[in-house]
């Protein structure tokens, strides 16, 4: 689709996501296609995109979600710091 050339998307993960959505009878519509690709690109590098797709499929979700542990702040290695 137009305007997506600047997005870095793992095409294999994207195809897996589109096929999954089709298999569960919730295909991506034209209006959501570019937004979903943008969301995938924002996940991070191509490996993280693949992990997010696999995580979402494994949980049977319709939306694309990152594992929660990605959102946790890094813990300090200094004693007394969390």
KESE-929880 format. One line per field, with one value per atom (N, C-alpha, C, CB): residue in three letters; x, y, z. Coordinates in steps of 0.001 Angstrom, whole numbers, plus 500000, padded with zeros to 6 digits. Atoms other than C-alpha are relative to their C-alpha. Glycine has a CB too. Example, Ala and Ser with C-alpha at 12.3 -4.5 7.8 and 13.67 -1.06 7.14 Angstrom:
<nodes>
type	(ALA  ALA  ALA  ALA  SER  SER  SER  SER) $
X	(500890  512300  500900  499008  499180  513670  499230  500414) $
Y	(498810  495500  501200  500027  498810  498940  501090  500462) $
Z	(500000  507800  500000  501246  499940  507140  500730  498585) $
</nodes>
This chain:
<nodes>
type	(UNK  UNK  UNK  UNK  UNK  UNK  UNK  UNK  UNK  UNK  UNK  UNK  UNK  UNK  UNK  UNK  UNK  UNK  UNK  UNK  UNK  UNK  UNK  UNK  UNK  UNK  UNK  UNK  UNK  UNK  UNK  UNK  UNK  UNK  UNK  UNK  UNK  UNK  UNK  UNK  UNK  UNK  UNK  UNK  UNK  UNK  UNK  UNK  UNK  UNK  UNK  UNK  UNK  UNK  UNK  UNK  UNK  UNK  UNK  UNK  UNK  UNK  UNK  UNK  UNK  UNK  UNK  UNK  UNK  UNK  UNK  UNK  UNK  UNK  UNK  UNK  UNK  UNK  UNK  UNK  UNK  UNK  UNK  UNK  UNK  UNK  UNK  UNK  UNK  UNK  UNK  UNK  UNK  UNK  UNK  UNK  UNK  UNK  UNK  UNK  UNK  UNK  UNK  UNK  UNK  UNK  UNK  UNK  UNK  UNK  UNK  UNK  UNK  UNK  UNK  UNK  UNK  UNK  UNK  UNK  UNK  UNK  UNK  UNK  UNK  UNK  UNK  UNK  UNK  UNK  UNK  UNK  UNK  UNK  UNK  UNK  UNK  UNK  UNK  UNK  UNK  UNK  UNK  UNK  UNK  UNK  UNK  UNK  UNK  UNK  UNK  UNK  UNK  UNK  UNK  UNK  UNK  UNK  UNK  UNK  UNK  UNK  UNK  UNK  UNK  UNK  UNK  UNK  UNK  UNK  UNK  UNK  UNK  UNK  UNK  UNK  UNK  UNK  UNK  UNK  UNK  UNK  UNK  UNK  UNK  UNK  UNK  UNK  UNK  UNK  UNK  UNK  UNK  UNK  UNK  UNK  UNK  UNK  UNK  UNK  UNK  UNK  UNK  UNK  UNK  UNK  UNK  UNK  UNK  UNK  UNK  UNK  UNK  UNK  UNK  UNK  UNK  UNK  UNK  UNK  UNK  UNK  UNK  UNK  UNK  UNK  UNK  UNK  UNK  UNK  UNK  UNK  UNK  UNK  UNK  UNK  UNK  UNK  UNK  UNK  UNK  UNK  UNK  UNK  UNK  UNK  UNK  UNK  UNK  UNK  UNK  UNK  UNK  UNK  UNK  UNK  UNK  UNK  UNK  UNK  UNK  UNK  UNK  UNK  UNK  UNK  UNK  UNK  UNK  UNK  UNK  UNK  UNK  UNK  UNK  UNK  UNK  UNK  UNK  UNK  UNK  UNK  UNK  UNK  UNK  UNK  UNK  UNK  UNK  UNK  UNK  UNK  UNK  UNK  UNK  UNK  UNK  UNK  UNK  UNK  UNK  UNK  UNK  UNK  UNK  UNK  UNK  UNK  UNK  UNK  UNK  UNK  UNK  UNK  UNK  UNK  UNK  UNK  UNK  UNK  UNK  UNK  UNK  UNK  UNK  UNK  UNK  UNK) $
X	(500823  500000  500874  499060  499235  501122  500436  499176  499510  503242  500671  498901  499428  504656  501475  499214  498640  508073  501015  500371  499050  509775  499908  499778  500158  508503  500899  498532  499204  510831  499147  501370  500900  508593  500571  498576  499600  509543  498897  500222  501026  507692  499516  500538  500433  507666  499033  501220  500886  506131  498679  500677  501212  503672  499094  500361  500784  502561  499374  500882  500524  502173  498813  501109  501073  500037  498749  500474  501129  497841  499322  500476  500564  497379  499225  501120  500681  496472  498660  500885  501238  493906  498956  500283  500910  492419  499448  500722  500401  492326  498954  501221  500980  490360  498791  500657  501109  487988  499879  498695  499931  489093  501054  500342  498970  491000  500154  499667  499742  492611  499271  501534  500702  490508  500949  498752  499154  491951  500291  499332  499837  491413  500991  498659  499103  493420  501355  499339  498780  496138  501249  499875  498809  498585  500221  499875  499846  497885  500601  498646  499459  498611  501481  499193  498583  501873  500831  500153  499289  502869  500194  499237  499895  502122  501070  498647  498991  504252  501395  499759  498692  507135  500445  499956  499679  506957  500403  498823  499645  507451  501510  499497  498549  511165  500621  500417  499309  513592  499201  501416  500747  512519  499819  500698  500121  513204  498908  501357  501042  511021  498615  500271  501275  508284  499527  500129  500332  508398  499520  501220  500382  508227  498619  501037  501310  505235  498889  499979  500996  503377  499778  500457  500126  504109  499311  501387  500618  503120  498493  500658  501412  499821  499227  499863  500655  498988  499872  500792  500027  499894  498907  501349  501033  497452  498617  500374  501283  494700  499424  499033  500457  494531  499743  501012  500309  493028  500971  498543  499063  495363  501440  499687  498572  499137  500533  500758  499516  500705  501400  499049  498667  504212  499874  500949  499996  505005  500159  501137  499974  504529  501400  499089  498656  508119  500830  500727  499307  509234  499730  499571  500416  507432  500553  498488  499504  509077  501276  500240  498750  511744  501142  499875  498826  515233  500305  501231  499660  516220  501466  499685  498632  519311  500781  500023  499138  522229  500622  501100  499453  523131  499157  500061  500754  522187  499129  500960  500902  519211  499198  500772  500719  517954  499059  500983  500929  514936  499750  498689) $
Y	(498823  500000  501250  499993  498760  503574  500543  501050  499360  505346  499080  500673  500942  502211  499698  498737  500341  502163  500314  500727  499642  503841  499085  501434  500897  501211  498774  499571  501224  498376  498919  500195  501048  495336  498646  500185  501371  491682  499389  499178  500451  490482  498588  500065  501360  486827  500029  499110  499871  487789  500640  500842  499338  490092  498998  501173  501005  487266  499003  499261  500914  484975  500639  499614  499285  487616  500106  501397  499871  488207  498640  500566  501346  484445  499564  498983  500321  483996  500727  500368  499218  486798  499446  501482  500578  485243  498664  499806  501318  481785  500101  499246  499837  483093  500822  500669  499278  484866  501439  499263  498585  488324  500674  500168  499442  489509  501502  499701  498567  492926  500681  500300  499219  495437  501032  500688  499010  497984  501186  500487  498842  500751  499735  500402  500307  498939  499449  499012  500615  497453  500836  499799  499165  500383  500315  501303  499749  501088  498787  500361  501222  497470  499828  498775  500073  497550  501019  500238  498982  500773  499542  501338  500514  499200  498928  499437  501043  496200  500602  499032  499357  498441  500655  501042  499336  500257  499022  500815  501016  496977  499967  498611  500037  497120  499346  499260  500645  495162  498802  499559  501081  492293  498784  499583  501142  489636  500268  499719  499654  491462  499970  501397  500064  491767  498554  500623  501422  488010  499478  499186  500431  487429  500526  500469  499421  489765  499269  501494  500749  487956  498624  499851  501335  484545  500061  499345  499814  485808  500231  501198  499688  487193  498793  501159  501194  484064  498927  499448  501022  481764  500261  499933  499646  483641  500150  501276  499949  483639  501398  499128  498619  487413  500476  500900  499399  489408  501139  500505  498893  492345  499546  501073  500273  492472  500623  500551  499535  492723  499477  499571  500399  492622  499275  501234  500605  490381  501084  498949  498990  492307  500243  499589  499803  491731  500977  498667  498984  494013  501382  499922  498685  496862  500324  500079  499787  496418  500818  498664  499242  498946  499093  501194  500805  497517  500176  500396  499932  496660  500353  498669  499583  498257  498870  501239  501003  496056  500548  499553  499393  498478  499601  501536  500371  497316  501160  499571  498980  499168  500731  500982  499363  500250  498986  500566  500903  498778  500464  499887) $
Z	(500000  500000  500000  501199  500138  499415  501355  499263  498795  501999  500992  500661  499068  503585  499728  499969  500377  501921  501095  498742  498962  504907  501230  500412  498862  507366  499847  500146  499992  508321  500648  500763  499534  508590  499611  499416  500265  508877  499129  501345  500950  505777  500292  498586  499652  506889  501181  500333  498836  510243  499573  501123  500483  508450  499280  499058  500729  506127  500963  498977  498986  509136  500727  501010  499311  510880  499126  500409  500929  507811  499810  498629  500173  507302  501246  499693  498747  510970  500089  501201  499938  510831  499030  499685  500990  507701  500507  498642  499493  509331  501112  500514  498925  512314  499539  501215  500630  509934  500501  500250  499616  511050  499124  501534  500881  507970  500194  498543  499931  507986  498844  499952  501011  506124  499405  500602  500666  503740  500920  498707  499122  506294  501130  500582  498886  508976  499557  500918  500521  506744  500312  498492  499810  506844  501475  499198  498569  510516  500715  500624  499407  511426  499645  499529  500398  509437  500774  498478  499233  511181  501446  499959  498630  514561  500075  500482  500007  513632  499905  498846  500154  512544  501301  498876  498745  515885  501099  500458  499005  517775  500221  499560  499880  517068  498782  501267  501117  514960  499498  500419  500643  512739  500903  498732  499080  515398  501041  500706  499022  517939  499351  500608  500715  515322  499901  498590  500097  514802  501351  499510  498654  518566  500376  501024  499693  518900  499250  499648  500784  516107  500630  498513  499412  517642  501368  500136  498676  521114  499849  500755  500216  519812  499482  499025  500547  517824  501084  498782  498947  520729  501027  500698  499035  522930  499372  500692  500680  520300  499887  500704  500036  520167  498580  500668  501289  517325  499720  499964  500135  517963  500157  501015  499914  517795  501284  498753  498708  521248  500279  501110  499555  522653  501333  500125  498665  525611  501070  500121  498945  528866  500539  501128  499443  529973  499173  500094  500801  527125  500544  498534  499518  528845  501393  500023  498648  532261  499968  500708  499943  533206  500426  500967  499649  533481  501478  499136  498586  537037  500148  500709  499733  538421  500644  500894  499378  539391  501280  499023  498796  542184  501203  499862  498792  545710  500466  501131  499501  547090  498926  500772  501103  543666  499377  498938  500692  541950  498611  500741) $
</nodes>
